[in-house]
Amino acid sequence: MLINVSAESFLLPHRAWKVRFVGESVDDVGGGYSESIAEMCDELQSEILPLFILTPNGRVDNGVNRDCYIFNPAANSTEELNMFRFLGILMGIAIRTGSPLALDIAPPMWKLLVGLHLTCEDLAEIDKDYVTGINYIRDLPNESEHFEALDMAFSTPGAAGQEVLLSSTHDRIVASNKKQYVQAALDFRLHEFDVQVEAVIEGLSKVIPVPLLSLFTGVELKTMVCGFPDIPLDILKSVAVYKGVEQSSPLVTWFWDTLEAFQPVERSLFLRFVWGRTRLPRNIADFRGRDFVIQVLDKYQPPDEFLPESYTCFFLLKMPRYSSKQILEEKLRYAINFCKSIDTDDYARITRGDGEDSDLDLGSQ
């Protein structure tokens, strides 16, 4: 397990490991590595692994950050905490290499990772209804009949939905222990993630100097780890080079117009198709001199019957010389949605009879 690998192995400036997918024909010079990171992020935010859960706001469809995840406070076994440590290692690698992780983690989690304490306002960002309920109890008149009518247990729901007892001496909330209850409930919820956060930071410490995290805000740390979820096309255009076609040609204009019209999720699919990633690096420097190569070839005949190809290791898109923007858009959209796998068995390369060798996503497969 990578959690047991020495820290020095994670300190490389570009990538931390080389990938060979079992049963797949991949010579990993970058694309396979990027694909492995993308698949890890997909699994982290799925039901396959227990590390993340959707925010309570998301589960009840109320408030902000409904599409974001929080650390699962119920994931506290030895194995699960080791997983959180590896998550920290992944975050550190992302910072060191400039290869962002496609993780949708709620802002309060990032705040905890830079050493800041949560407030009620932070809690409302992930569980609005809970804060509303706590404020209601806090503001109840002290007349005993109000509490008798409500008949509330001296317990509180956690972020994962489990009911947690807050006292061994109090069974119900009454006027005399109302303040004690509110304080105990908030103390629990504001520190509910401490064990998981500690494990993530322990993993981060294997790759980066953790004391420096206190120099950043949670938002800044999120940007360093995850880049930008929306793919800014101006950055992509600035690193684009063209082969077999002029930048001013109608085909290039159609291509960029198509990407402009794509929804954010489609842009992420496109980036994964051509580079094995779902997010761009934070800035031009993090591209490490890598150009986005758009190559147009006349070997595809008739061109409108072929899909584009990508070589993820080389950030290379090969396109036929399509006859119209409509056909380009149709072929590109099909390729990014249905041709996600790296060439797995040499079938496409053998049937085409070419000798090209790379991490290849074949749209014309």
N, C-alpha and C positions, 0 to 999 in steps of 0.2 A: 504494500500500500504506500502511496506517495507521501503520506503523512510521516512515514518513518525514514524517508530519504534525507540525507544530510542537507543542511541549509545552503551550503555552497552550490549545490546543484540547481538552486532556484535563482541564482544571481546573474545568469547570463543576460546580456543586454537586449537580445532579440526574441528568443523563445526558450522555454525551459525544458522541452523534451522533443523527441522526434517520434512521429506516429507511423505505425503500420497497422492498418485495419485488417483484421483476419479475413481472408478470402477475397480481399480487394486488391486490385493492381494499382498501387499508389506509391510513387517515389516522392516522399515528403520533402519538398524544399520550401515549405511554408503553408501550402493549401491544406494539407492533412492536419497540421497543427491547428490552424484556424478553425477547421471543421470540428476538431475534437473539443475545442473551447466552446464553440457554439452549441454542440450537443450537450455538454455539461450544463450550460445555462438553461437549456430547454428542460433537462431532467430536474434541475434544482427547483424550478417553478412548476413542477407537475406533481401528481399524486404518487409518483414513483419513489420519491424521497420525502422524508418527514421534516426537513429543515425549515421550510417556509409554509406559511398559511396566508390566505387572503385576509386583508384587514377586516375587522368587524364591520366597518363602513361598507366594504365591498360585499360582504355576505348579506347585509340587509338593504343594500342599494340606497344608502343615505350618506350625506356628507361628502368630504373630499377624499382623495386617494383610494377610490373604490377599486381601481385596477392595480393597486400596489400590494406588495407582500411584506409581511413582518416575520421576524424570527419566531419559530414555534416554541413557546415556553415549556411545552410538554415534552419536547425532544431533549431529554437530559440524561439518557443512558450513556455509558462509556463509549459505545460505538457511535452514537449520535453526536456526542461532543467532539469526537475525533473527526467526524464529518464537518462540523463547524470549524475546527482548526484548519482542515484542508480548504474550506471556503476562504478563510483568511489568507492562506497561501495563494490561492487563485487571485484574490484581490491584490495582494502584493505584487504578484507577477504582472498583473494588468498595469499597475502603476509603473513598474520598472521597465516594461517592454513597450508601453504605449498601445497595447492591444486591448481594447475595451471589452468589458463583459456586458452582455445584454440581460441585465437584471433590473427588474422593476421593484426596487426596495423602497418602502415608505420613508419619507424624510426623518421621522424620529429615530429610526434605526441608525442612520448615518450620524445623527447628532450624538448618539451614545458611543459610536466608534471613535469619535474625536475627543471623548472624555467629558462631554457636557451632560448635565442632569436634565431629565425630562420635567416638563411642567404640565399643568392641566390643559394648557393650550395645545401642547404636543399630543397629549392623550386624545383630545378632541379631533385631531387630524387623522386618527386611525379608528376612533370609537366615539363618535359624536353622541350617540344615544346614552352611552354610559355616563359621560360627563353631565349630560342633561339630568339623568336620574340622580346622580350624586348631589348636584346642586339643588334638586327638588327636596331631597331629604335634609340637606343642610338648612334650607330655608323654611322647613316646616315649623309652625308654631309649637311651643313646648307643651301645649295641653296634651295630656295623656290619651285623650280619646282619638286624636289623629293617628297615633301610632297603633293603638288597639284596633282601629278600623283597617289599617294597612296590614298588620300582622306580618312584618318582614323579619326574616331570619338574619342573624348576625353573620352574614356571609356575603361573598361578592362573586360575580362571574368573572373568570379570567379571560384573556384575549383569545384563548382557544375554545371558549365556551364552557369550560368546566367550572363547577361551583366550588368555591374555596372557603372553608371555615376560617374566620378571623380571630376567634377567641375561644379559649377553653372554659371561660367563666360566664360569658354572656351567650344566651340562646336566641333572644329576640332583640330587635332594636326598639328602644323606648326613649322617652324624652331625656332621661338622666344620662344615657350613654350615647346620645346622638352624635355629639362632637367626637367622641372616641371612635365611633364607628366610621365616620367620614374620614378621619385621619388614618385609621387602619386600612380602610379600603384603598385610599389614594396611595399610601405607602406601598401596599402590595402591587398595585397596577403600575406605578411609576418605576418599580424595581423588578418587575416581572421577568425582564429579559437579561438580567445581570449575568447569569451563568453562561448563557449563549454568547453574549457580547464578549465576555472574558475569553471564551474559547476562540472566537474569531480573531481577537486581538493577539492571542498567543500565536495563531497561525501567521498573522501579518508580521509578527516580530521575527519570523524566520527569513523574511525577504527584505523588509525595510526597517529603518530605525523608528520604532513606534513612538518615542517621545516627541518626534517631529509632528505627529498628527495633531497635537494640541495647537499648532500654529494655523490650522485650517478650520474652516466652518464645515458643517455637515454637507452643505451644498457643494463646496469645493472638493471634498473627498469623493462625493458621488461622481462629480465630473471627471476626476482623475481615474476612478475605477471603471466607470461605465460610459464615458464619452457622452455623446449626444444621441438620444433616441431618434430624433428626426435627422435625416441625412441631408446636410446642407449641400446642394448641388454646386454652389460656387466653389466649395473646397474641392469637390470631385472634378470639376472642370479645370481647376488650376493645376491638377497633377495629370491631366489627360494628354496623351500623345496619340498621333494618328499615323497609321500605316496603310498604304494602298488607297487613301482617300484624303482629300483636302478638308481642312477644318471648316472651310466656308461652303462645302458642298451641301446640297439639299438633304442627302442621306444623314449627315451629321446633325443638321438642324432638326430633322425628324426624330432622331434618336434622343436629343436633349429635350425636345418638346414632349416626347412620350414620357420621359422620366419626370418632367415637371408635372405632368398630369397624373402621375401615379400617386396613390394614397401612401401615407408613411409606411404601412405594413408591406406594401408592394415594393417600395424602395429598399426596405430591409431584405426582402426576398431576392431582389436583384443583386444587392451587395453580397449576399451569401452565395448566389449563383456564380458570380465572377471572382470572389475573393475568399469565400469560406467564412466570412464574418457577417454580422448583422448590423454593425455600427462602424462608423468611420473613427479613425484616431482623433484625439482631442485637437490637434493642430497640424500644420504642414510638417513641422519637425519630426513628429511621431510617425510620418510615413517612411522615415529612414531612407529617403532617396528612391522609394518605389513609385513608379509611374503607373497610371491606369492606361493600358494600351488598348486602343480600339483599332482592329485590323479588318479591312474589308478585302475579301478575296473573290476572284472571278471563277474559282474552281467549282463553285456550287452552281450547277446548271440543271434545270432552270432555277434561278435563285429564289423565286417565290415559293418553291416547294420544300425549302430547307429551313431548319431552325438554327439559331445562333449557337455557337460553342463557347465554352469558357475553359480557361486553364488557371485554376485557382492559385497555384503556386506562383504564377507570374502576373497575376492581376490582369489577365488578358481576355478580351472579348473578341471573338472572330464572328463576323457577320457576312452573309451574302449581300449582294448589291440589290437590295429590295427595290421594287418598282414604285412603291407608294408608302406614305406614312401609315396608312391603315394596315397594310400587310406587315410592316415592321412592328407596329404596336401589337398586332395579333400574335405574331411569332414570338416576340420577346415575352409577352405576358404568359403565353403557354409554357415557354421554357423555364421561367422562374418559378412557376407553380408546380410543374410536373416533371422537371428534369433536375432534381436537387442532388441526386447521388453522384458521387465521384465514380468514374468508370470502374465497375466492380469486378469484371471478369475478362477484360480485354476483348469482349465480344464486338463492341462497336469499332475498336481499332482494327481488329482482324477483318471485319466485314468491309471496312472502308479501304483496307489495304495500304494505309499510310504507316509510317514508322515513327510518328511523333510520340514523345514520351514525356509525360508530365501528369500532374493531378488534373484530370480532364472530366469536365461535366459536358456530356454530349447532348445538345439539344436535338440533333438530327438522328439520335439513337432510335 
